[in-house]
Amino acid sequence: MRVSESLASELIATAHELADVARVATLSHFRTRDLAAETKETERFDPVTAADRLSEERMREVLARRRPQDGILGEEFGISGGSSGLTWVLDPIDGTRGYLSGTPTWGVLISVRDAEGVLYGIIDQPYIRERFEGGLGRARVVGPMGEAALAVRSARPLSQAILFSTFPEVGTPAEGAAFRRVASGAKLVRYGTDCYAYALIAAGQIDLVIEAGLQAYDVQAPIAVIEAAGGIVTDWQGRPALDGGQILAAASRELHAEALALLNG
């Protein structure tokens, strides 16, 4: 889809309003002592809270007012059809386990896509008040330290790279073994920061994120932000990763190729 300057401005403004209302909704419950969680699955703890639902409800209200012709894919309330060819993909709290624990590395993921791919995305961390955006000519972060352009780190080998992941919390045993082949060769490995790890690639702080078992709403905003910053995001076979699944995000194509070979070793 060709995006005019006026449409791009409208989409960006809408996305920021979505992030603004989600900030208020999520912070209204964050670090409260009476916050409870239900689990979506019986086999493992996959939490959802009142804050997840409230955040998505507030974002859907904004879209009903500003962009009623667009479709919506949200984690909590599913798919709503549209007629414009655009779909908003919403994760009202990415990292609900971290949210429940009081850590400030969860986030709100907002993106808009057409039939070909993601046009624009936001990774917002409400508690830190840090917002990363990418696409439609934007690649920037605004936060406590002011505003800065997003740009990935310079290319470096795996032996000098910083790798982030949520393994072993997610993934099958085989996927865990593949991840460990890469992790064993990295300079530094850190765990459990959910969507904030993708923001750190775009900000030039780390080099790799490897995940598995993700959904479309987990990855589309990070894809937009990382690609706008000069990075690359694919699945473990090097294919487009818009639908989630196994994710390999890298600051450079050289490092991406090195990690891809080990994942498939």
N, C-alpha and C positions, 0 to 999 in steps of 0.2 A: 504494500500500500504506500502510495506517495503521500507524505505528510507535509502539508503546507506550514508556513511559518505561524499562521494564526492557530492552526490546529495543534501544533507542537506547544505553543504557549499555553493553550487551554489544557492540554493533557498534563503538562508540568505543574500548572497551578492547581489542577484537581488533585494530582498525586500529593502535593504538599499539604493541601487541606485534609486529605485522608490521613496523612502522617500526623498532622496536628491533633485531629480528634482522637486518633489511636493513642497518642501520648497521654492525653487526659484520662482516657478510659483505663489504660494499663496502669498508670501511676496511682489511680484511685484505689487499687487493691494491692499494689506492690509493697512487700515487707509489712503487711498487716498480720497480726497474730491469729486472726480467725479465718484466714484464707484456707479454703478446703479444695480438694481436687478429686474428681472422679477419674476412673480409668476407662479408656476406649476399648481396651483389649483384656481378655482373661488370662492369656499366656504370660504377659509381661505388663509392667506398669507404664502405660502410655497416657499421661495425665492431660486433663482439660479442666480449666477453671472458669469461674464466672467472668474473670477478666478477659479470657480468650473470646468468649461469646459476646461480651459487651463491646470489645474492641471491633470485632467484625460487624456487629449490628450498627455501630456508629459510622463505620466506613460505608456500609451499604446505604445508609440514610443520605450521606453526602452524594453518592453516585446516583441515587434515585432522583435527587434534586438537580444535579449538574449534568449527568451523562446517562439519562434513562434509556437511551438507544443502545448502550454498550452492554455486552455480556459480562458476567462475573463468575469467577471460579474462586471460592473461598474454602479454607480448611474446615470451618465449622458448619457452614450452611450450604455447601455444595455449589451446584451450577445454576445460574440464572441466564436464560437466553437473551440475545440481543440481535439487532438488525443492522448495526453499523459496520460490522467486520472487525471490531475491536473488542478485546476481552481484558478485564481487570483481574489480576491474579493476586489474591490476598492471603497472607499468613498473619493473623492478628497477633500472635505471639510465637515466634520461632525460638524454641528453647524453653518450653514450659517447665522442664525439670530445673533449669537454672533459675527461672522466675520464682518457682516455689522455694528454692534454696536461698533466695536473696542476692544472688550474684548479679552483677550489672553487665552480663554478656549476652543476654537474650535480646531479641529485637523484633521490630515490626517490618515485614516484607511486603512491598507494594510494587507491582509492575503492570504495564499495559502492553499487550501484544496484538499482532494481526495474524493472518494465516501463515505467514512466513517465519515469524520469530518475534522476539522481544524487542520493543522499541525503546523502552525507558524503564528504569527501576530505581527504587529507594530502599536502602537499609537504614532503619532508624533505631537508635538506642535511646529511649526516652529518659532514663534515669541520668545518664551522662549528658544528655541533650546533644548528641552527636548524630549528624545525618549525612549519609553518603548517597550521592546520586550519580547516575550514569545513563547516557543515551540522549538522542535528540540534540546533540551538540554540547551536552553537559558532561563534566567529569570533575566533581568537586566534593569536598567535605566541609561542613560547617559545624563547629562545636565550641567547647570551652576555650580552645586555643585560637579561635578565629576561623577564617576561611582559607582553604588551601586547595590547589589543584590536585587531583588524584593522578598518580603515575606509579606503575609497578617498579619493583627493584630491577637493577641491571641483571642481565643473564649471568648465572653462575652454575657450577656443577652441583649435583646432589650432595656431594661431600661438604659443601659450604652452605647448604640450604636449610631453612627452618620450615618444618612440616607440622601442620595442625590436623587434628581429626577427632571424631567422636568414637572411634574404635577404642576398646572392644565393646562399647555399649550397643553398637549397631552392627549389622552384617552377619553373614554366615561364617562358620569355621573356615571354609575355603577362602572367602573374601578376607577374613582376618589374616590368614597365612600370606595372601598376596600383599596386603598392606604392610605386613612385617618385613617383607623383602625390600620394600622401599624404605621403611622406617630405619632399618638396620644400617642403611648407608647415608642417612641424613646427619647433618651436624647437630641439630636440636629437634626434638619432637615434643609437642605439647598437646594436651587433650581437653575436650569438652567445652569449647566456646561457641558451638553452634554457628549461627549466621555471622557472628562477629569476626570469625576467622576469615571469611570471604572479604569482609570489609578491610581487614588488615592486609590482604594481598593487594587490593586496589590502592591502599594508602602507602604501599612500598615498604611495609614492615616485615612481612614474611614472604615465603616463596611458593609454598604448596599447601593445598587442602585435598585430602582424600576421604571420601565418604561412600556409603552404600545404603540402600533401602530408603532413598529419599523420594519425595513426591514433587509434582510440578510446582506447587506453591512454595516448596522449600528452595528451589533453585533459580527460578526465572528472574527475580530481582538481582540476586548475586551475579548471574550471567551478564545482565545488562551493565552492572556497575564495574565488574572486572574487565569486560571487553572494552568499555569506554576508557579504562585506565591503561589499556595496552596489553592485558593478559589474555589467557585462553582458558575456556571451560569446555570439556567434553565428557563423554562416558569413558569407561575403561577400554573401549575399543577405538577411541578417537573419533567417535561419531557425535552428532549433536545431542545435547542432553536436556532438552526442554521439558521432557516428561519425567525427569528425575532418575531414579535408579542408582547406578554406580557413577560417582562423580569424581573427576580429576580436574582441579583448577590449578593453574600454574602462572607464574609471573613471566615466563618466557617459553617460546616454542622449543628451545633446546632442552630445557629442564623438563618440560612436558613430555618430550620424546623419551628422555632417559627414564622417567618414572613409568611411562606407559610400557616400555619394554620389560621392566621388572614386574609390573602388575600381571603381565601376561607370560611371565617366565616359566 
